[in-house]
């Protein structure tokens, strides 16, 4: 159970309640031979210090028994029962002693017992409400913080799962390309291996980050496209027209690679009718990847993780949706670029 850090609340609460109670109960017609105002205030301080400390123990017991947020009703009922019992016992006993001894210099009226008990109980409630309010706020904040941490860990787990799909997928397709190239041109295969090592180094570096800069992605996609041209020659073309002001904007790593790979995988690419892939931006800070659409008659084997992977990442990162459009002539994907000011990590 949490330790109550309530020293100042106890001191101020006792002083305020004692002064107000003394003002309410002190009889202004007391003579010099009776109890004076300052003397009465000292007695009031002692009475209220005892009562409030006893009630504070009730708060501690209630919190130990019913500490959780969903036990608030039971905790409050236990506290109210404790306050009522402690207040009745203390006030009836003290009032009886004052009455039989005529401590104040006069006999107490008949209704004093229930009046002092009721008023004392009502004076206790505001302080108890402050204690309970503080406890409820801490409980709410703890619950909220834990829920946010759990949500963050869950999102990170999903992102890690998505990233784990990229590396094997990329490596498998690269090795398939290399296998075909080895049989055709050994020297070209050697160059391909060198380029592949450079490209895969980027994959390993950036795939550990949720986001990377557009500038990094553009450098990478040009290197990756060199690998494609070693395999397909002039059958594939890449046209990049990206505004320089957007180079510092962010997007998930390997976004361009996945889209370019999908375009090559699912479309016919011929030297006399090359597959054109265009990468460009607009004034609204969106990145477009568009390829000419000439679907293969025999579809390539696909795990369907490319575009779905990108869409899932944007959803998990709480970013605008990725927009996909297809016409008879082209296939277009719009990627919302993310301002670097929205994230505080360091890109490589």
C-alpha positions as CSV (number, residue, x, y, z in Angstrom):
1,X,0.0,0.0,0.0
2,X,1.2,3.5,-0.8
3,X,2.6,5.6,2.1
4,X,0.5,8.7,2.8
5,X,2.5,11.8,2.3
6,X,-0.1,14.0,4.1
7,X,1.8,15.9,6.8
8,X,0.7,19.3,5.7
9,X,-2.9,18.2,5.0
10,X,-3.1,16.9,8.6
11,X,-1.7,20.0,10.2
12,X,-3.8,22.4,8.1
13,X,-6.9,20.3,8.4
14,X,-6.7,20.1,12.2
15,X,-6.0,23.9,12.5
16,X,-8.9,24.9,10.2
17,X,-11.5,22.5,11.6
18,X,-10.5,23.3,15.2
19,X,-10.8,27.1,14.7
20,X,-14.1,26.8,12.8
21,X,-15.5,24.4,15.4
22,X,-14.4,26.5,18.3
23,X,-16.1,29.5,16.7
24,X,-19.3,27.5,16.2
25,X,-19.4,25.9,19.7
26,X,-17.8,28.6,21.9
27,X,-20.4,30.5,24.0
28,X,-19.7,34.3,23.7
29,X,-21.4,35.0,27.0
30,X,-18.7,33.1,29.0
31,X,-17.5,35.3,31.8
32,X,-13.9,35.8,32.9
33,X,-14.4,33.1,35.5
34,X,-15.2,30.6,32.7
35,X,-13.0,29.1,30.0
36,X,-11.5,31.8,27.8
37,X,-11.4,31.8,24.0
38,X,-7.7,30.9,23.6
39,X,-8.1,28.2,26.2
40,X,-11.1,26.9,24.4
41,X,-9.2,26.9,21.1
42,X,-6.4,24.8,22.6
43,X,-9.0,22.2,23.9
44,X,-10.6,22.2,20.4
45,X,-7.2,21.5,18.8
46,X,-6.7,18.5,21.0
47,X,-10.2,17.1,20.4
48,X,-9.9,17.5,16.6
49,X,-6.4,16.2,16.5
50,X,-7.6,13.0,18.2
51,X,-10.7,12.6,16.1
52,X,-9.1,13.3,12.7
53,X,-6.1,11.0,13.5
54,X,-8.6,8.2,14.4
55,X,-10.5,8.8,11.2
56,X,-7.2,8.8,9.3
57,X,-6.6,5.3,10.6
58,X,-10.0,4.4,9.1
59,X,-8.8,5.7,5.7
60,X,-5.6,3.6,5.9
61,X,-7.6,0.4,6.9
62,X,-10.1,1.0,4.0
63,X,-7.3,1.4,1.5
64,X,-5.5,-1.7,2.7
65,X,-8.7,-3.7,2.4
66,X,-10.1,-2.2,-0.9
67,X,-7.2,-0.5,-2.7
68,X,-8.2,-0.8,-6.3
69,X,-10.1,1.6,-8.4
70,X,-13.0,-0.8,-9.0
71,X,-13.4,-1.1,-5.2
72,X,-14.0,2.6,-4.7
73,X,-17.6,2.1,-3.5
74,X,-16.7,-0.5,-0.9
75,X,-13.8,1.6,0.3
76,X,-15.9,4.7,0.7
77,X,-18.7,2.8,2.6
78,X,-16.1,1.4,5.0
79,X,-14.7,4.9,5.5
80,X,-18.1,6.4,6.2
81,X,-18.9,3.6,8.6
82,X,-15.7,4.2,10.4
83,X,-16.1,8.0,10.5
84,X,-19.7,7.7,11.9
85,X,-18.7,5.2,14.6
86,X,-15.6,7.1,15.7
87,X,-17.3,10.5,15.7
88,X,-20.3,9.3,17.7
89,X,-18.2,7.6,20.3
90,X,-15.8,10.5,20.7
91,X,-18.3,13.3,20.7
92,X,-20.8,11.6,23.0
93,X,-18.1,10.7,25.5
94,X,-16.5,14.2,25.5
95,X,-19.9,16.0,25.6
96,X,-21.0,13.7,28.5
97,X,-17.8,14.6,30.5
98,X,-18.3,18.3,29.8
99,X,-22.0,18.0,30.8
100,X,-21.6,16.1,34.1
101,X,-18.6,18.2,35.2
102,X,-19.9,21.5,33.9
103,X,-16.4,22.1,32.4
104,X,-17.6,25.1,30.5
105,X,-19.2,26.7,33.6
106,X,-22.8,25.8,32.7
107,X,-24.9,22.7,32.1
108,X,-25.2,21.8,28.4
109,X,-28.6,22.0,26.7
110,X,-30.3,18.6,26.0
111,X,-29.7,18.7,22.2
112,X,-26.0,19.3,22.5
113,X,-25.1,15.6,22.1
114,X,-26.6,15.1,18.6
115,X,-25.7,18.7,17.4
116,X,-22.0,18.3,18.3
117,X,-21.9,14.8,16.8
118,X,-23.6,15.8,13.5
119,X,-21.5,19.0,13.1
120,X,-18.3,17.1,13.9
121,X,-19.2,14.4,11.3
122,X,-19.9,17.1,8.7
123,X,-16.6,18.8,9.5
124,X,-14.8,15.5,8.9
125,X,-16.3,14.8,5.5
126,X,-14.4,17.6,3.5
127,X,-11.0,16.4,4.7
128,X,-12.0,12.8,4.0
129,X,-13.1,13.8,0.6
130,X,-9.7,15.4,-0.1
131,X,-8.0,12.1,0.9
132,X,-10.3,10.0,-1.3
133,X,-9.9,12.4,-4.2
134,X,-6.1,12.2,-4.0
135,X,-6.3,8.4,-3.9
136,X,-8.7,8.2,-6.8
137,X,-6.5,10.5,-8.9
138,X,-3.4,8.4,-8.2
139,X,-5.3,5.2,-8.9
140,X,-6.7,6.6,-12.1
141,X,-3.3,7.9,-13.2
142,X,-1.7,4.5,-12.4
143,X,-4.3,2.6,-14.4
144,X,-4.1,5.1,-17.3
145,X,-0.3,4.9,-17.3
146,X,-0.3,1.1,-17.2
147,X,-2.9,0.9,-20.0
148,X,-0.8,3.3,-22.1
149,X,2.4,1.3,-21.5
150,X,0.6,-1.9,-22.3
151,X,-0.8,-0.4,-25.5
152,X,2.7,0.9,-26.4
153,X,4.2,-2.5,-25.8
154,X,1.5,-4.2,-27.9
155,X,2.0,-1.8,-30.8
156,X,5.8,-2.3,-30.6
157,X,5.3,-6.0,-30.6
158,X,3.1,-5.7,-33.7
159,X,5.7,-3.4,-35.4
160,X,8.4,-5.9,-34.6
161,X,6.4,-8.7,-36.0
162,X,5.9,-6.7,-39.3
163,X,9.6,-5.9,-39.5
164,X,10.4,-9.6,-39.0
165,X,8.4,-10.3,-42.2
166,X,10.6,-7.9,-44.3
167,X,14.1,-9.3,-43.9
168,X,13.3,-12.9,-44.9
169,X,11.0,-11.7,-47.7
170,X,13.7,-9.4,-49.1
171,X,16.4,-11.9,-48.8
172,X,14.4,-14.7,-50.4
173,X,13.6,-12.6,-53.5
174,X,17.2,-11.4,-53.8
175,X,18.5,-14.9,-53.7
176,X,16.0,-16.0,-56.3
177,X,17.3,-13.2,-58.6
178,X,20.9,-14.1,-57.9
179,X,20.1,-17.8,-58.7
180,X,18.8,-16.8,-62.1
181,X,21.7,-14.4,-62.7
182,X,24.5,-16.9,-61.9
183,X,23.4,-19.2,-64.8
184,X,23.5,-16.3,-67.2
185,X,26.5,-14.1,-66.4
186,X,29.0,-14.9,-63.6
187,X,30.6,-11.5,-63.7
188,X,27.3,-9.8,-63.4
189,X,26.4,-12.2,-60.6
190,X,29.6,-11.0,-58.7
191,X,28.6,-7.4,-59.1
192,X,25.1,-8.3,-58.0
193,X,26.5,-9.8,-54.8
194,X,28.5,-6.7,-54.0
195,X,25.4,-4.5,-54.6
196,X,23.3,-6.9,-52.6
197,X,25.7,-6.7,-49.6
198,X,25.5,-2.9,-49.7
199,X,21.7,-2.9,-50.0
200,X,21.2,-5.5,-47.3
201,X,23.5,-3.5,-44.9
202,X,20.9,-0.7,-45.2
203,X,18.1,-3.1,-44.6
204,X,19.7,-4.3,-41.3
205,X,20.4,-0.7,-40.2
206,X,17.1,0.9,-40.9
207,X,14.8,-2.0,-40.2
208,X,15.5,-1.6,-36.5
209,X,13.9,1.9,-36.6
210,X,10.2,2.6,-36.9
211,X,10.9,5.4,-39.4
212,X,13.6,6.7,-41.6
213,X,14.1,9.8,-43.8
214,X,12.9,10.0,-47.3
215,X,16.4,11.0,-48.3
216,X,17.7,7.6,-47.0
217,X,15.0,5.8,-48.8
218,X,15.7,7.5,-52.1
219,X,19.4,6.6,-51.9
220,X,18.5,3.0,-51.1
221,X,15.9,2.6,-53.8
222,X,18.4,3.8,-56.4
223,X,20.9,1.1,-55.2
224,X,18.1,-1.5,-55.1
225,X,17.1,-0.5,-58.7
226,X,20.6,-1.2,-59.9
227,X,20.1,-4.8,-58.7
228,X,16.9,-5.0,-60.7
229,X,18.5,-3.6,-63.8
230,X,21.3,-6.2,-63.6
231,X,18.5,-8.8,-63.8
232,X,16.0,-7.2,-66.2
233,X,18.2,-4.7,-68.1
234,X,16.3,-2.0,-69.9
235,X,13.0,-3.8,-69.2
236,X,12.5,-1.7,-66.1
237,X,12.8,2.1,-65.7
238,X,12.8,4.3,-62.7
239,X,11.8,8.0,-62.7
240,X,12.3,9.9,-59.4
241,X,10.9,13.5,-59.1
242,X,10.9,14.4,-55.4
243,X,10.9,17.9,-54.0
244,X,14.1,18.5,-52.1
245,X,12.2,20.2,-49.2
246,X,10.7,16.8,-48.4
247,X,13.9,14.9,-48.1
248,X,13.9,15.2,-44.3
249,X,10.4,13.9,-43.9
250,X,9.9,10.4,-42.6
251,X,8.3,7.1,-43.6
252,X,8.7,3.4,-42.6
253,X,11.9,1.8,-43.8
254,X,11.9,-0.2,-47.1
255,X,8.6,1.3,-48.1
256,X,9.9,2.1,-51.6
257,X,11.6,-1.2,-51.9
258,X,8.4,-3.1,-51.2
259,X,6.4,-1.1,-53.7
260,X,9.0,-1.3,-56.4
261,X,9.4,-5.0,-55.8
262,X,5.6,-5.5,-56.0
263,X,5.5,-3.6,-59.3
264,X,8.2,-5.8,-60.9
265,X,6.7,-9.0,-59.5
266,X,3.2,-8.6,-60.8
267,X,3.7,-6.8,-64.1
268,X,5.2,-7.8,-67.5
269,X,8.5,-6.0,-68.2
270,X,9.9,-6.2,-71.8
271,X,12.8,-4.3,-73.5
272,X,10.4,-2.9,-76.1
273,X,7.7,-2.1,-73.5
274,X,9.6,-1.4,-70.3
275,X,7.9,-1.3,-66.9
276,X,8.0,2.4,-65.8
277,X,8.0,3.1,-62.1
278,X,7.6,6.8,-61.1
279,X,8.3,8.2,-57.7
280,X,7.2,11.8,-57.0
281,X,5.6,14.1,-54.4
282,X,2.9,16.7,-54.3
283,X,2.3,20.0,-52.4
284,X,0.4,18.2,-49.6
285,X,3.6,16.3,-48.6
286,X,2.4,13.0,-50.1
287,X,4.7,10.5,-51.8
288,X,3.4,8.7,-54.9
289,X,4.7,5.4,-56.3
290,X,3.1,4.7,-59.7
291,X,3.8,1.9,-62.1
292,X,2.4,1.1,-65.5
293,X,-0.1,-1.7,-65.3
294,X,0.4,-4.8,-67.4
295,X,-0.4,-7.7,-65.2
296,X,1.3,-11.1,-65.8
297,X,-0.9,-13.9,-67.1
298,X,0.7,-16.3,-64.7
299,X,0.9,-14.6,-61.3
300,X,4.1,-14.8,-59.3
301,X,4.1,-16.6,-56.0
302,X,3.4,-13.9,-53.3
303,X,3.0,-13.9,-49.6
304,X,1.0,-10.6,-50.0
305,X,2.9,-8.9,-47.2
306,X,4.3,-5.9,-49.1
307,X,1.5,-3.4,-49.4
308,X,-0.3,-4.8,-46.4
309,X,2.8,-4.4,-44.4
310,X,3.1,-0.7,-45.2
311,X,-0.6,-0.1,-44.5
312,X,-0.4,-1.9,-41.2
313,X,2.6,0.2,-40.1
314,X,0.9,3.5,-40.9
315,X,-2.1,2.3,-38.9
316,X,0.0,1.3,-35.9
317,X,1.9,4.6,-36.1
318,X,-1.4,6.5,-35.9
319,X,-0.7,8.2,-39.3
320,X,-3.1,9.0,-42.2
321,X,-4.1,6.0,-44.3
322,X,-2.1,4.8,-47.3
323,X,-4.3,5.3,-50.4
324,X,-4.2,2.7,-53.3
325,X,-5.7,3.5,-56.7
326,X,-5.8,1.3,-59.8
327,X,-6.9,2.2,-63.3
328,X,-6.6,0.3,-66.6
329,X,-3.2,1.8,-67.2
330,X,-1.5,2.3,-63.9
331,X,-1.3,1.2,-60.3
332,X,-0.8,4.1,-57.7
333,X,0.1,4.1,-54.0
334,X,0.0,7.4,-52.1
335,X,2.2,7.4,-49.0
336,X,1.7,10.3,-46.5
337,X,5.1,11.6,-45.5
338,X,5.5,12.2,-41.7
339,X,7.1,15.5,-40.5
340,X,10.3,14.9,-38.5
341,X,9.0,17.1,-35.7
342,X,6.4,14.4,-34.7
343,X,9.1,11.9,-33.6
344,X,12.2,12.3,-31.4
345,X,14.3,9.3,-32.4
346,X,17.5,9.6,-34.4
347,X,17.6,8.3,-37.9
348,X,20.8,6.8,-39.4
